[in-house]
């Protein structure tokens, strides 16, 4: 596997910041047409307190390899998502299937209020 590229933040490039914490996770998304895409996110926290996320697309072979090497103490999170627009606001409902089956989280973006029927 390739190392992530150096941080793009000017404050990290010009300082002697060192990585104090790093972790990575993989993701597989399946859309309504059953098409799958895979990604890897590496999160680096620096001694300056700044956090950098490096995302890359991975192919199915890389995904399967990472799944075989994953930490068995970590949970695999499975969820369904529904996204929609209402009155200029963007909403996404996350329904967790595991490890907390039944938990639903509503995210909203934009300058909007949650409609009464959602509250």
Biopython code that builds the backbone (N, CA, C, O; Angstrom):
import numpy as np
from Bio.PDB.StructureBuilder import StructureBuilder

atoms = [
    (1, "UNK", "N", (0.827, -1.202, 0.000)),
    (1, "UNK", "CA", (0.000, 0.000, 0.000)),
    (1, "UNK", "C", (0.863, 1.254, 0.000)),
    (1, "UNK", "O", (1.918, 1.313, 0.631)),
    (2, "UNK", "N", (0.387, 2.233, -0.715)),
    (2, "UNK", "CA", (1.116, 3.502, -0.786)),
    (2, "UNK", "C", (0.901, 4.311, 0.480)),
    (2, "UNK", "O", (-0.155, 4.240, 1.109)),
    (3, "UNK", "N", (1.918, 5.084, 0.845)),
    (3, "UNK", "CA", (1.766, 6.008, 1.956)),
    (3, "UNK", "C", (0.916, 7.170, 1.506)),
    (3, "UNK", "O", (0.954, 7.540, 0.333)),
    (4, "UNK", "N", (0.137, 7.765, 2.423)),
    (4, "UNK", "CA", (-0.663, 8.937, 2.047)),
    (4, "UNK", "C", (0.258, 10.086, 1.662)),
    (4, "UNK", "O", (1.391, 10.164, 2.136)),
    (5, "UNK", "N", (-0.226, 10.975, 0.805)),
    (5, "UNK", "CA", (0.595, 12.128, 0.429)),
    (5, "UNK", "C", (0.847, 13.024, 1.630)),
    (5, "UNK", "O", (0.118, 12.950, 2.620)),
    (6, "UNK", "N", (1.871, 13.871, 1.557)),
    (6, "UNK", "CA", (2.132, 14.770, 2.681)),
    (6, "UNK", "C", (0.965, 15.723, 2.881)),
    (6, "UNK", "O", (0.224, 16.004, 1.939)),
    (7, "UNK", "N", (0.796, 16.221, 4.099)),
    (7, "UNK", "CA", (-0.317, 17.124, 4.363)),
    (7, "UNK", "C", (-0.255, 18.360, 3.480)),
    (7, "UNK", "O", (0.822, 18.872, 3.176)),
    (8, "UNK", "N", (-1.428, 18.829, 3.075)),
    (8, "UNK", "CA", (-1.490, 19.986, 2.191)),
    (8, "UNK", "C", (-1.618, 21.293, 2.957)),
    (8, "UNK", "O", (-1.514, 22.369, 2.368)),
    (9, "UNK", "N", (-1.839, 21.211, 4.248)),
    (9, "UNK", "CA", (-2.017, 22.415, 5.047)),
    (9, "UNK", "C", (-0.706, 23.196, 5.136)),
    (9, "UNK", "O", (0.320, 22.628, 5.510)),
    (10, "UNK", "N", (-0.722, 24.498, 4.797)),
    (10, "UNK", "CA", (0.502, 25.291, 4.888)),
    (10, "UNK", "C", (1.103, 25.287, 6.291)),
    (10, "UNK", "O", (2.324, 25.299, 6.442)),
    (11, "UNK", "N", (0.244, 25.270, 7.325)),
    (11, "UNK", "CA", (0.771, 25.313, 8.687)),
    (11, "UNK", "C", (1.511, 24.021, 9.031)),
    (11, "UNK", "O", (2.444, 24.039, 9.834)),
    (12, "UNK", "N", (1.108, 22.912, 8.438)),
    (12, "UNK", "CA", (1.785, 21.650, 8.715)),
    (12, "UNK", "C", (3.054, 21.508, 7.882)),
    (12, "UNK", "O", (4.047, 20.951, 8.350)),
    (13, "UNK", "N", (3.026, 22.012, 6.647)),
    (13, "UNK", "CA", (4.209, 21.921, 5.791)),
    (13, "UNK", "C", (5.349, 22.764, 6.328)),
    (13, "UNK", "O", (6.511, 22.369, 6.236)),
    (14, "UNK", "N", (5.026, 23.934, 6.895)),
    (14, "UNK", "CA", (6.061, 24.869, 7.311)),
    (14, "UNK", "C", (6.510, 24.669, 8.761)),
    (14, "UNK", "O", (7.453, 25.321, 9.208)),
    (15, "UNK", "N", (5.849, 23.779, 9.496)),
    (15, "UNK", "CA", (6.220, 23.590, 10.895)),
    (15, "UNK", "C", (6.910, 22.244, 11.077)),
    (15, "UNK", "O", (7.037, 21.456, 10.141)),
    (16, "UNK", "N", (7.336, 22.013, 12.269)),
    (16, "UNK", "CA", (7.923, 20.720, 12.611)),
    (16, "UNK", "C", (6.871, 19.827, 13.247)),
    (16, "UNK", "O", (7.178, 19.041, 14.144)),
    (17, "UNK", "N", (5.635, 19.944, 12.786)),
    (17, "UNK", "CA", (4.538, 19.166, 13.353)),
    (17, "UNK", "C", (4.780, 17.689, 13.109)),
    (17, "UNK", "O", (5.240, 17.282, 12.042)),
    (18, "UNK", "N", (4.463, 16.907, 14.108)),
    (18, "UNK", "CA", (4.591, 15.461, 13.960)),
    (18, "UNK", "C", (3.225, 14.821, 14.189)),
    (18, "UNK", "O", (2.361, 15.380, 14.865)),
    (19, "UNK", "N", (3.055, 13.639, 13.611)),
    (19, "UNK", "CA", (1.802, 12.914, 13.762)),
    (19, "UNK", "C", (1.774, 12.306, 15.162)),
    (19, "UNK", "O", (2.685, 11.575, 15.550)),
    (20, "UNK", "N", (0.718, 12.616, 15.914)),
    (20, "UNK", "CA", (0.586, 12.061, 17.261)),
    (20, "UNK", "C", (-0.465, 10.941, 17.309)),
    (20, "UNK", "O", (-0.503, 10.155, 18.255)),
    (21, "UNK", "N", (-1.310, 10.883, 16.281)),
    (21, "UNK", "CA", (-2.326, 9.833, 16.214)),
    (21, "UNK", "C", (-2.701, 9.630, 14.763)),
    (21, "UNK", "O", (-2.867, 10.593, 14.014)),
    (22, "UNK", "N", (-2.835, 8.376, 14.367)),
    (22, "UNK", "CA", (-3.241, 8.072, 12.996)),
    (22, "UNK", "C", (-4.076, 6.804, 12.998)),
    (22, "UNK", "O", (-3.737, 5.822, 13.659)),
    (23, "UNK", "N", (-5.172, 6.836, 12.253)),
    (23, "UNK", "CA", (-5.973, 5.636, 12.070)),
    (23, "UNK", "C", (-6.592, 5.682, 10.690)),
    (23, "UNK", "O", (-6.632, 6.728, 10.041)),
    (24, "UNK", "N", (-7.073, 4.538, 10.256)),
    (24, "UNK", "CA", (-7.606, 4.422, 8.911)),
    (24, "UNK", "C", (-8.865, 3.561, 8.956)),
    (24, "UNK", "O", (-8.987, 2.663, 9.789)),
    (25, "UNK", "N", (-9.787, 3.842, 8.063)),
    (25, "UNK", "CA", (-10.959, 2.979, 7.930)),
    (25, "UNK", "C", (-11.332, 2.856, 6.468)),
    (25, "UNK", "O", (-11.000, 3.708, 5.644)),
    (26, "UNK", "N", (-12.028, 1.780, 6.168)),
    (26, "UNK", "CA", (-12.466, 1.535, 4.798)),
    (26, "UNK", "C", (-13.985, 1.595, 4.752)),
    (26, "UNK", "O", (-14.669, 1.454, 5.765)),
    (27, "UNK", "N", (-14.483, 1.805, 3.553)),
    (27, "UNK", "CA", (-15.926, 1.966, 3.379)),
    (27, "UNK", "C", (-16.341, 1.317, 2.070)),
    (27, "UNK", "O", (-15.640, 1.400, 1.062)),
    (28, "UNK", "N", (-17.488, 0.674, 2.111)),
    (28, "UNK", "CA", (-18.106, 0.187, 0.882)),
    (28, "UNK", "C", (-19.499, 0.765, 0.835)),
    (28, "UNK", "O", (-20.268, 0.648, 1.789)),
    (29, "UNK", "N", (-19.812, 1.380, -0.261)),
    (29, "UNK", "CA", (-21.160, 1.932, -0.459)),
    (29, "UNK", "C", (-21.822, 1.178, -1.597)),
    (29, "UNK", "O", (-21.191, 0.854, -2.602)),
    (30, "UNK", "N", (-23.095, 0.909, -1.421)),
    (30, "UNK", "CA", (-23.885, 0.256, -2.460)),
    (30, "UNK", "C", (-25.090, 1.142, -2.722)),
    (30, "UNK", "O", (-25.833, 1.480, -1.799)),
    (31, "UNK", "N", (-25.286, 1.521, -3.987)),
    (31, "UNK", "CA", (-26.418, 2.397, -4.287)),
    (31, "UNK", "C", (-27.651, 1.567, -4.617)),
    (31, "UNK", "O", (-27.612, 0.338, -4.555)),
    (32, "UNK", "N", (-28.732, 2.229, -4.962)),
    (32, "UNK", "CA", (-30.012, 1.541, -5.201)),
    (32, "UNK", "C", (-29.953, 0.618, -6.417)),
    (32, "UNK", "O", (-30.801, -0.263, -6.561)),
    (33, "UNK", "N", (-28.965, 0.806, -7.295)),
    (33, "UNK", "CA", (-28.792, -0.078, -8.451)),
    (33, "UNK", "C", (-27.820, -1.215, -8.153)),
    (33, "UNK", "O", (-27.415, -1.943, -9.059)),
    (34, "UNK", "N", (-27.443, -1.369, -6.872)),
    (34, "UNK", "CA", (-26.495, -2.393, -6.407)),
    (34, "UNK", "C", (-25.079, -2.191, -6.924)),
    (34, "UNK", "O", (-24.285, -3.132, -6.935)),
    (35, "UNK", "N", (-24.752, -0.974, -7.354)),
    (35, "UNK", "CA", (-23.378, -0.666, -7.754)),
    (35, "UNK", "C", (-22.579, -0.318, -6.508)),
    (35, "UNK", "O", (-23.040, 0.443, -5.658)),
    (36, "UNK", "N", (-21.375, -0.881, -6.404)),
    (36, "UNK", "CA", (-20.551, -0.675, -5.216)),
    (36, "UNK", "C", (-19.363, 0.227, -5.516)),
    (36, "UNK", "O", (-18.791, 0.201, -6.606)),
    (37, "UNK", "N", (-19.014, 1.023, -4.517)),
    (37, "UNK", "CA", (-17.785, 1.813, -4.581)),
    (37, "UNK", "C", (-17.075, 1.642, -3.244)),
    (37, "UNK", "O", (-17.708, 1.390, -2.218)),
    (38, "UNK", "N", (-15.763, 1.780, -3.268)),
    (38, "UNK", "CA", (-14.951, 1.533, -2.081)),
    (38, "UNK", "C", (-14.034, 2.718, -1.837)),
    (38, "UNK", "O", (-13.572, 3.360, -2.781)),
    (39, "UNK", "N", (-13.771, 3.007, -0.570)),
    (39, "UNK", "CA", (-12.868, 4.111, -0.238)),
    (39, "UNK", "C", (-12.111, 3.830, 1.039)),
    (39, "UNK", "O", (-12.523, 3.014, 1.864)),
    (40, "UNK", "N", (-11.003, 4.516, 1.185)),
    (40, "UNK", "CA", (-10.201, 4.442, 2.404)),
    (40, "UNK", "C", (-9.969, 5.861, 2.882)),
    (40, "UNK", "O", (-9.648, 6.748, 2.092)),
    (41, "UNK", "N", (-10.132, 6.072, 4.176)),
    (41, "UNK", "CA", (-9.864, 7.362, 4.793)),
    (41, "UNK", "C", (-8.797, 7.162, 5.852)),
    (41, "UNK", "O", (-8.932, 6.304, 6.725)),
    (42, "UNK", "N", (-7.737, 7.953, 5.777)),
    (42, "UNK", "CA", (-6.693, 7.955, 6.795)),
    (42, "UNK", "C", (-6.786, 9.277, 7.527)),
    (42, "UNK", "O", (-6.758, 10.336, 6.900)),
    (43, "UNK", "N", (-6.895, 9.233, 8.842)),
    (43, "UNK", "CA", (-7.024, 10.429, 9.663)),
    (43, "UNK", "C", (-5.730, 10.595, 10.458)),
    (43, "UNK", "O", (-5.307, 9.692, 11.180)),
    (44, "UNK", "N", (-5.114, 11.766, 10.311)),
    (44, "UNK", "CA", (-3.872, 12.064, 11.015)),
    (44, "UNK", "C", (-4.086, 13.276, 11.910)),
    (44, "UNK", "O", (-4.576, 14.314, 11.463)),
    (45, "UNK", "N", (-3.715, 13.133, 13.176)),
    (45, "UNK", "CA", (-3.762, 14.245, 14.113)),
    (45, "UNK", "C", (-2.322, 14.640, 14.417)),
    (45, "UNK", "O", (-1.494, 13.796, 14.760)),
    (46, "UNK", "N", (-2.037, 15.922, 14.289)),
    (46, "UNK", "CA", (-0.678, 16.435, 14.442)),
    (46, "UNK", "C", (-0.472, 17.081, 15.804)),
    (46, "UNK", "O", (-1.424, 17.403, 16.514)),
    (47, "UNK", "N", (0.780, 17.258, 16.141)),
    (47, "UNK", "CA", (1.149, 17.863, 17.424)),
    (47, "UNK", "C", (0.625, 19.288, 17.546)),
    (47, "UNK", "O", (0.539, 19.821, 18.652)),
    (48, "UNK", "N", (0.276, 19.905, 16.434)),
    (48, "UNK", "CA", (-0.296, 21.253, 16.454)),
    (48, "UNK", "C", (-1.778, 21.233, 16.822)),
    (48, "UNK", "O", (-2.381, 22.280, 17.055)),
    (49, "UNK", "N", (-2.369, 20.016, 16.872)),
    (49, "UNK", "CA", (-3.800, 19.885, 17.147)),
    (49, "UNK", "C", (-4.626, 19.789, 15.877)),
    (49, "UNK", "O", (-5.816, 19.480, 15.933)),
    (50, "UNK", "N", (-4.012, 20.049, 14.741)),
    (50, "UNK", "CA", (-4.726, 19.992, 13.474)),
    (50, "UNK", "C", (-4.965, 18.542, 13.059)),
    (50, "UNK", "O", (-4.112, 17.678, 13.262)),
    (51, "UNK", "N", (-6.129, 18.293, 12.478)),
    (51, "UNK", "CA", (-6.476, 16.968, 11.982)),
    (51, "UNK", "C", (-6.625, 17.026, 10.474)),
    (51, "UNK", "O", (-7.255, 17.939, 9.939)),
    (52, "UNK", "N", (-6.046, 16.054, 9.792)),
    (52, "UNK", "CA", (-6.103, 15.984, 8.334)),
    (52, "UNK", "C", (-6.693, 14.634, 7.947)),
    (52, "UNK", "O", (-6.257, 13.595, 8.442)),
    (53, "UNK", "N", (-7.686, 14.653, 7.062)),
    (53, "UNK", "CA", (-8.262, 13.430, 6.516)),
    (53, "UNK", "C", (-7.798, 13.280, 5.082)),
    (53, "UNK", "O", (-7.931, 14.202, 4.277)),
    (54, "UNK", "N", (-7.254, 12.118, 4.767)),
    (54, "UNK", "CA", (-6.805, 11.828, 3.411)),
    (54, "UNK", "C", (-7.692, 10.707, 2.889)),
    (54, "UNK", "O", (-7.724, 9.612, 3.452)),
    (55, "UNK", "N", (-8.412, 10.990, 1.808)),
    (55, "UNK", "CA", (-9.350, 10.017, 1.260)),
    (55, "UNK", "C", (-8.856, 9.551, -0.095)),
    (55, "UNK", "O", (-8.309, 10.325, -0.879)),
    (56, "UNK", "N", (-9.063, 8.262, -0.353)),
    (56, "UNK", "CA", (-8.719, 7.737, -1.671)),
    (56, "UNK", "C", (-9.687, 6.631, -2.047)),
    (56, "UNK", "O", (-10.231, 5.938, -1.187)),
    (57, "UNK", "N", (-9.888, 6.479, -3.327)),
    (57, "UNK", "CA", (-10.728, 5.415, -3.859)),
    (57, "UNK", "C", (-9.875, 4.155, -3.930)),
    (57, "UNK", "O", (-8.721, 4.202, -4.354)),
    (58, "UNK", "N", (-10.451, 3.024, -3.512)),
    (58, "UNK", "CA", (-9.760, 1.753, -3.616)),
    (58, "UNK", "C", (-10.594, 0.798, -4.455)),
    (58, "UNK", "O", (-11.815, 0.926, -4.537)),
    (59, "UNK", "N", (-9.919, -0.158, -5.074)),
    (59, "UNK", "CA", (-10.661, -1.132, -5.868)),
    (59, "UNK", "C", (-11.161, -2.262, -4.965)),
    (59, "UNK", "O", (-10.823, -2.310, -3.782)),
    (60, "UNK", "N", (-11.955, -3.156, -5.517)),
    (60, "UNK", "CA", (-12.562, -4.209, -4.704)),
    (60, "UNK", "C", (-11.518, -5.149, -4.113)),
    (60, "UNK", "O", (-11.713, -5.666, -3.013)),
    (61, "UNK", "N", (-10.418, -5.381, -4.816)),
    (61, "UNK", "CA", (-9.367, -6.250, -4.286)),
    (61, "UNK", "C", (-8.713, -5.618, -3.059)),
    (61, "UNK", "O", (-8.481, -6.298, -2.059)),
    (62, "UNK", "N", (-8.414, -4.313, -3.132)),
    (62, "UNK", "CA", (-7.829, -3.618, -1.976)),
    (62, "UNK", "C", (-8.800, -3.620, -0.791)),
    (62, "UNK", "O", (-8.393, -3.792, 0.358)),
    (63, "UNK", "N", (-10.081, -3.429, -1.088)),
    (63, "UNK", "CA", (-11.100, -3.435, -0.041)),
    (63, "UNK", "C", (-11.140, -4.799, 0.661)),
    (63, "UNK", "O", (-11.100, -4.869, 1.889)),
    (64, "UNK", "N", (-11.217, -5.878, -0.122)),
    (64, "UNK", "CA", (-11.281, -7.224, 0.450)),
    (64, "UNK", "C", (-10.021, -7.533, 1.258)),
    (64, "UNK", "O", (-10.106, -8.164, 2.312)),
    (65, "UNK", "N", (-8.864, -7.101, 0.781)),
    (65, "UNK", "CA", (-7.614, -7.309, 1.505)),
    (65, "UNK", "C", (-7.635, -6.570, 2.846)),
    (65, "UNK", "O", (-7.224, -7.122, 3.867)),
    (66, "UNK", "N", (-8.110, -5.334, 2.843)),
    (66, "UNK", "CA", (-8.198, -4.549, 4.078)),
    (66, "UNK", "C", (-9.206, -5.185, 5.047)),
    (66, "UNK", "O", (-8.990, -5.166, 6.259)),
    (67, "UNK", "N", (-10.290, -5.738, 4.529)),
    (67, "UNK", "CA", (-11.275, -6.404, 5.388)),
    (67, "UNK", "C", (-10.665, -7.630, 6.079)),
    (67, "UNK", "O", (-10.961, -7.900, 7.243)),
    (68, "UNK", "N", (-9.824, -8.360, 5.368)),
    (68, "UNK", "CA", (-9.174, -9.534, 5.969)),
    (68, "UNK", "C", (-8.188, -9.134, 7.067)),
    (68, "UNK", "O", (-7.972, -9.894, 8.011)),
    (69, "UNK", "N", (-7.586, -7.939, 6.947)),
    (69, "UNK", "CA", (-6.582, -7.485, 7.910)),
    (69, "UNK", "C", (-7.157, -6.591, 9.005)),
    (69, "UNK", "O", (-6.405, -6.115, 9.855)),
    (70, "UNK", "N", (-8.448, -6.353, 9.009)),
    (70, "UNK", "CA", (-9.036, -5.403, 9.951)),
    (70, "UNK", "C", (-8.896, -5.881, 11.396)),
    (70, "UNK", "O", (-8.669, -7.061, 11.664)),
    (71, "UNK", "N", (-9.037, -4.941, 12.303)),
    (71, "UNK", "CA", (-8.953, -5.212, 13.731)),
    (71, "UNK", "C", (-10.268, -5.861, 14.177)),
    (71, "UNK", "O", (-11.317, -5.220, 14.111)),
    (72, "UNK", "N", (-10.234, -7.117, 14.629)),
    (72, "UNK", "CA", (-11.486, -7.797, 14.992)),
    (72, "UNK", "C", (-12.164, -7.201, 16.227)),
    (72, "UNK", "O", (-13.319, -7.520, 16.509)),
    (73, "UNK", "N", (-11.463, -6.344, 16.962)),
    (73, "UNK", "CA", (-12.071, -5.701, 18.135)),
    (73, "UNK", "C", (-12.971, -4.534, 17.741)),
    (73, "UNK", "O", (-13.741, -4.040, 18.564)),
    (74, "UNK", "N", (-12.881, -4.098, 16.506)),
    (74, "UNK", "CA", (-13.693, -2.977, 16.021)),
    (74, "UNK", "C", (-14.994, -3.481, 15.412)),
    (74, "UNK", "O", (-15.046, -4.565, 14.831)),
    (75, "UNK", "N", (-16.043, -2.677, 15.556)),
    (75, "UNK", "CA", (-17.341, -3.029, 14.986)),
    (75, "UNK", "C", (-17.391, -2.663, 13.506)),
    (75, "UNK", "O", (-16.822, -1.658, 13.081)),
    (76, "UNK", "N", (-18.073, -3.484, 12.743)),
    (76, "UNK", "CA", (-18.431, -3.121, 11.379)),
    (76, "UNK", "C", (-19.746, -2.374, 11.487)),
    (76, "UNK", "O", (-20.722, -2.908, 12.013)),
    (77, "UNK", "N", (-19.782, -1.152, 10.997)),
    (77, "UNK", "CA", (-20.990, -0.328, 11.079)),
    (77, "UNK", "C", (-21.755, -0.474, 9.770)),
    (77, "UNK", "O", (-21.219, -0.220, 8.691)),
    (78, "UNK", "N", (-23.000, -0.882, 9.879)),
    (78, "UNK", "CA", (-23.866, -1.004, 8.704)),
    (78, "UNK", "C", (-25.025, -0.029, 8.877)),
    (78, "UNK", "O", (-25.635, 0.068, 9.942)),
    (79, "UNK", "N", (-25.306, 0.689, 7.794)),
    (79, "UNK", "CA", (-26.375, 1.673, 7.867)),
    (79, "UNK", "C", (-27.034, 1.843, 6.504)),
    (79, "UNK", "O", (-26.467, 1.501, 5.466)),
    (80, "UNK", "N", (-28.226, 2.372, 6.542)),
    (80, "UNK", "CA", (-28.936, 2.805, 5.341)),
    (80, "UNK", "C", (-29.068, 4.310, 5.439)),
    (80, "UNK", "O", (-29.190, 4.862, 6.532)),
    (81, "UNK", "N", (-29.042, 4.978, 4.282)),
    (81, "UNK", "CA", (-29.168, 6.446, 4.272)),
    (81, "UNK", "C", (-30.238, 6.871, 3.279)),
    (81, "UNK", "O", (-30.392, 6.286, 2.207)),
    (82, "UNK", "N", (-30.960, 7.892, 3.665)),
    (82, "UNK", "CA", (-31.922, 8.540, 2.771)),
    (82, "UNK", "C", (-31.626, 10.028, 2.800)),
    (82, "UNK", "O", (-31.532, 10.629, 3.870)),
    (83, "UNK", "N", (-31.482, 10.613, 1.639)),
    (83, "UNK", "CA", (-31.195, 12.045, 1.532)),
    (83, "UNK", "C", (-32.318, 12.722, 0.765)),
    (83, "UNK", "O", (-32.870, 12.166, -0.184)),
    (84, "UNK", "N", (-32.649, 13.949, 1.201)),
    (84, "UNK", "CA", (-33.728, 14.672, 0.545)),
    (84, "UNK", "C", (-33.569, 16.169, 0.819)),
    (84, "UNK", "O", (-32.861, 16.584, 1.737)),
    (85, "UNK", "N", (-34.251, 16.964, -0.007)),
    (85, "UNK", "CA", (-34.248, 18.426, 0.109)),
    (85, "UNK", "C", (-35.640, 18.900, 0.505)),
    (85, "UNK", "O", (-36.644, 18.424, -0.025)),
    (86, "UNK", "N", (-35.691, 19.849, 1.449)),
    (86, "UNK", "CA", (-36.958, 20.476, 1.840)),
    (86, "UNK", "C", (-36.678, 21.946, 2.097)),
    (86, "UNK", "O", (-35.817, 22.290, 2.906)),
    (87, "UNK", "N", (-37.415, 22.818, 1.400)),
    (87, "UNK", "CA", (-37.344, 24.260, 1.612)),
    (87, "UNK", "C", (-35.910, 24.770, 1.706)),
    (87, "UNK", "O", (-35.568, 25.517, 2.623)),
    (88, "UNK", "N", (-35.078, 24.363, 0.755)),
    (88, "UNK", "CA", (-33.699, 24.852, 0.699)),
    (88, "UNK", "C", (-32.738, 24.169, 1.653)),
    (88, "UNK", "O", (-31.549, 24.487, 1.667)),
    (89, "UNK", "N", (-33.232, 23.245, 2.441)),
    (89, "UNK", "CA", (-32.373, 22.515, 3.367)),
    (89, "UNK", "C", (-32.092, 21.112, 2.852)),
    (89, "UNK", "O", (-32.927, 20.510, 2.177)),
    (90, "UNK", "N", (-30.917, 20.600, 3.173)),
    (90, "UNK", "CA", (-30.528, 19.255, 2.782)),
    (90, "UNK", "C", (-30.539, 18.373, 4.025)),
    (90, "UNK", "O", (-29.938, 18.717, 5.042)),
    (91, "UNK", "N", (-31.214, 17.253, 3.941)),
    (91, "UNK", "CA", (-31.351, 16.355, 5.078)),
    (91, "UNK", "C", (-30.876, 14.960, 4.704)),
    (91, "UNK", "O", (-31.046, 14.522, 3.566)),
    (92, "UNK", "N", (-30.287, 14.271, 5.658)),
    (92, "UNK", "CA", (-29.924, 12.862, 5.493)),
    (92, "UNK", "C", (-30.314, 12.123, 6.768)),
    (92, "UNK", "O", (-29.966, 12.539, 7.873)),
    (93, "UNK", "N", (-31.034, 11.032, 6.598)),
    (93, "UNK", "CA", (-31.378, 10.160, 7.717)),
    (93, "UNK", "C", (-30.451, 8.954, 7.638)),
    (93, "UNK", "O", (-30.366, 8.296, 6.601)),
    (94, "UNK", "N", (-29.763, 8.668, 8.728)),
    (94, "UNK", "CA", (-28.906, 7.495, 8.845)),
    (94, "UNK", "C", (-29.630, 6.502, 9.757)),
    (94, "UNK", "O", (-29.877, 6.800, 10.926)),
    (95, "UNK", "N", (-29.966, 5.340, 9.233)),
    (95, "UNK", "CA", (-30.582, 4.286, 10.039)),
    (95, "UNK", "C", (-29.538, 3.188, 10.217)),
    (95, "UNK", "O", (-29.107, 2.560, 9.250)),
    (96, "UNK", "N", (-29.141, 2.969, 11.461)),
    (96, "UNK", "CA", (-28.096, 1.991, 11.749)),
    (96, "UNK", "C", (-28.694, 0.594, 11.830)),
    (96, "UNK", "O", (-29.699, 0.367, 12.503)),
    (97, "UNK", "N", (-28.056, -0.334, 11.132)),
    (97, "UNK", "CA", (-28.471, -1.735, 11.125)),
    (97, "UNK", "C", (-27.639, -2.540, 12.116)),
    (97, "UNK", "O", (-28.122, -3.511, 12.698)),
    (98, "UNK", "N", (-26.379, -2.131, 12.304)),
    (98, "UNK", "CA", (-25.498, -2.737, 13.307)),
    (98, "UNK", "C", (-24.341, -1.770, 13.558)),
    (98, "UNK", "O", (-23.985, -1.045, 12.630)),
    (99, "UNK", "N", (-23.753, -1.708, 14.697)),
    (99, "UNK", "CA", (-24.020, -2.542, 15.861)),
    (99, "UNK", "C", (-25.174, -2.032, 16.721)),
    (99, "UNK", "O", (-25.532, -2.696, 17.693)),
    (100, "UNK", "N", (-25.771, -0.881, 16.406)),
    (100, "UNK", "CA", (-26.887, -0.321, 17.191)),
    (100, "UNK", "C", (-28.151, -0.316, 16.340)),
    (100, "UNK", "O", (-28.625, 0.744, 15.930)),
    (101, "UNK", "N", (-28.688, -1.485, 16.080)),
    (101, "UNK", "CA", (-29.861, -1.612, 15.218)),
    (101, "UNK", "C", (-31.002, -0.728, 15.716)),
    (101, "UNK", "O", (-31.321, -0.705, 16.905)),
    (102, "UNK", "N", (-31.607, -0.005, 14.778)),
    (102, "UNK", "CA", (-32.749, 0.836, 15.112)),
    (102, "UNK", "C", (-32.407, 2.286, 15.410)),
    (102, "UNK", "O", (-33.294, 3.140, 15.395)),
    (103, "UNK", "N", (-31.149, 2.582, 15.679)),
    (103, "UNK", "CA", (-30.751, 3.970, 15.939)),
    (103, "UNK", "C", (-30.843, 4.763, 14.646)),
    (103, "UNK", "O", (-30.321, 4.336, 13.616)),
    (104, "UNK", "N", (-31.505, 5.915, 14.693)),
    (104, "UNK", "CA", (-31.617, 6.794, 13.529)),
    (104, "UNK", "C", (-31.063, 8.161, 13.898)),
    (104, "UNK", "O", (-31.308, 8.666, 14.993)),
    (105, "UNK", "N", (-30.313, 8.756, 12.974)),
    (105, "UNK", "CA", (-29.725, 10.079, 13.180)),
    (105, "UNK", "C", (-30.094, 10.936, 11.986)),
    (105, "UNK", "O", (-29.962, 10.506, 10.840)),
    (106, "UNK", "N", (-30.556, 12.147, 12.251)),
    (106, "UNK", "CA", (-30.905, 13.095, 11.200)),
    (106, "UNK", "C", (-29.830, 14.162, 11.125)),
    (106, "UNK", "O", (-29.557, 14.837, 12.118)),
    (107, "UNK", "N", (-29.217, 14.322, 9.960)),
    (107, "UNK", "CA", (-28.266, 15.407, 9.725)),
    (107, "UNK", "C", (-28.932, 16.434, 8.819)),
    (107, "UNK", "O", (-29.643, 16.078, 7.879)),
    (108, "UNK", "N", (-28.698, 17.697, 9.107)),
    (108, "UNK", "CA", (-29.237, 18.750, 8.245)),
    (108, "UNK", "C", (-28.124, 19.711, 7.877)),
    (108, "UNK", "O", (-27.189, 19.927, 8.648)),
    (109, "UNK", "N", (-28.236, 20.290, 6.681)),
    (109, "UNK", "CA", (-27.281, 21.285, 6.203)),
    (109, "UNK", "C", (-28.051, 22.434, 5.600)),
    (109, "UNK", "O", (-29.130, 22.264, 5.033)),
    (110, "UNK", "N", (-27.477, 23.594, 5.736)),
    (110, "UNK", "CA", (-28.110, 24.770, 5.170)),
    (110, "UNK", "C", (-28.838, 25.558, 6.236)),
    (110, "UNK", "O", (-28.943, 25.131, 7.385)),
    (111, "UNK", "N", (-29.332, 26.703, 5.842)),
    (111, "UNK", "CA", (-30.068, 27.563, 6.770)),
    (111, "UNK", "C", (-31.531, 27.169, 6.706)),
    (111, "UNK", "O", (-32.322, 27.743, 5.958)),
    (112, "UNK", "N", (-31.864, 26.178, 7.506)),
    (112, "UNK", "CA", (-33.222, 25.677, 7.502)),
    (112, "UNK", "C", (-33.586, 25.185, 8.884)),
    (112, "UNK", "O", (-32.725, 24.893, 9.715)),
    (113, "UNK", "N", (-34.859, 25.102, 9.102)),
    (113, "UNK", "CA", (-35.354, 24.544, 10.364)),
    (113, "UNK", "C", (-35.946, 23.184, 10.070)),
    (113, "UNK", "O", (-36.473, 22.940, 8.985)),
    (114, "UNK", "N", (-35.854, 22.312, 11.036)),
    (114, "UNK", "CA", (-36.439, 20.984, 10.877)),
    (114, "UNK", "C", (-37.950, 21.154, 10.835)),
    (114, "UNK", "O", (-38.530, 21.737, 11.751)),
    (115, "UNK", "N", (-38.602, 20.650, 9.780)),
    (115, "UNK", "CA", (-40.066, 20.767, 9.696)),
    (115, "UNK", "C", (-40.746, 20.126, 10.900)),
    (115, "UNK", "O", (-40.234, 19.161, 11.470)),
    (116, "UNK", "N", (-41.908, 20.668, 11.287)),
    (116, "UNK", "CA", (-42.640, 20.170, 12.455)),
    (116, "UNK", "C", (-42.906, 18.676, 12.396)),
    (116, "UNK", "O", (-42.836, 17.993, 13.418)),
    (117, "UNK", "N", (-43.214, 18.156, 11.197)),
    (117, "UNK", "CA", (-43.559, 16.739, 11.085)),
    (117, "UNK", "C", (-42.352, 15.822, 11.360)),
    (117, "UNK", "O", (-42.522, 14.618, 11.549)),
    (118, "UNK", "N", (-41.132, 16.391, 11.383)),
    (118, "UNK", "CA", (-39.942, 15.597, 11.687)),
    (118, "UNK", "C", (-39.605, 15.647, 13.175)),
    (118, "UNK", "O", (-38.907, 14.767, 13.680)),
    (119, "UNK", "N", (-40.081, 16.644, 13.866)),
    (119, "UNK", "CA", (-39.669, 16.854, 15.239)),
    (119, "UNK", "C", (-40.487, 16.126, 16.218)),
    (119, "UNK", "O", (-40.241, 16.219, 17.420)),
]
sb = StructureBuilder()
sb.init_structure("model")
sb.init_model(0)
sb.init_chain("A")
sb.init_seg("    ")
for serial, (resi, resn, name, xyz) in enumerate(atoms, 1):
    if name == "N":
        sb.init_residue(resn, " ", resi, " ")
    sb.init_atom(name, np.array(xyz, "f"), 0.0, 1.0, " ", f" {name:<3s}", serial, name[0])
structure = sb.get_structure()
